Amino acid sequence: MQFGSHNISLSEPQIMGILNVTPDSFSDGGKHANVKQALSHALKMIDEGATFIDIGGESTRPGAQDVSLQEELDRTIPIIEALAANSECVISIDTSKAEVMREAVKAGAGLINDVKALQAPGALEVAAKSEVPVCLMHMQGEPRSMQVQPEYCNVVKEVNDFLLERVNACLVAGIPKEQILVDPGYGFGKTIEHNYTLVKHLPEIMALGYPVLVGMSRKSMIGNLLDRKVNERLAGSITLATIAAQMGAHIIRVHDVRETADAVNIVKMLKTIK
């Protein structure tokens, strides 16, 4: 798939390193608040095996508050410019705001990663004009309230139906099929059972025919199941990343790049054995 100037093969799992330039993200809020710190961490993740760096300037954790357009631009654009000037990675912009998408692509982003699946005002039109791939994620509700009693009759079918509806909206808007990825949205308006049902049925999501991005790193689906605090969820995160890689997920979004790369490389090796 062509991500801006970068052509990346998705025939085997690729790793996306998470770079939150926010004060309130659930796992690493405040750690990468200035450009120097953020760039250093991004380059470290690239060295450890990340092909993509996903930059987010607004937390989407449960209960997260909205961030103004200007604040999100101030947080994200300088690090995108710095990273584009200092690396050859694919830069992903994690945003739902149309103007942030536009400015991020101008600054060097090669992927738009939107938890609201381009439903915000102007987002679909800006994404279509950007000529870079988009990742459409499923979320039930809004970040503030999404974990308040989420309900589904059939979570796999409802997630797939939503993703196909948003894919069709993209196609109508002029975004080519070859530039669309999907994400089932682990942790976004789902109970523990919903999340693990979506893990077990990941092949059904992949059967939609679009590359699949998964993000389960350090999430409450691990912490609540195993009774582990955020900084104690490495083993669970690696386990889920390994399962996703074995099932054929195309991009795995993680905080712990080096450890995930080790696991994914073992999966890749096993797949070469006849």
Secondary structure, DSSP 8 states (H G I E B T S, - for coil): -EETTEE---SS-EEEEEEE--S--TTTTTTT-SHHHHHHHHHHHHHHT-SEEEEESS--STT-----HHHHHHHHHHHHHHHHHH--SEEEEE---HHHHHHHHHHT--EEEETTTT-STTHHHHHHHHTS-EEEE--SS-TTTTTSS---SSHHHHHHHHHHHHHHHHHHHT--GGGEEEE--TTSS--HHHHHHHHHTHHHHHTTSS-BEEE-TT-HHHHHHHT--GGG-HHHHHHHHHHHHHHT-SEEEES-HHHHHHHHHHHHHHHH--
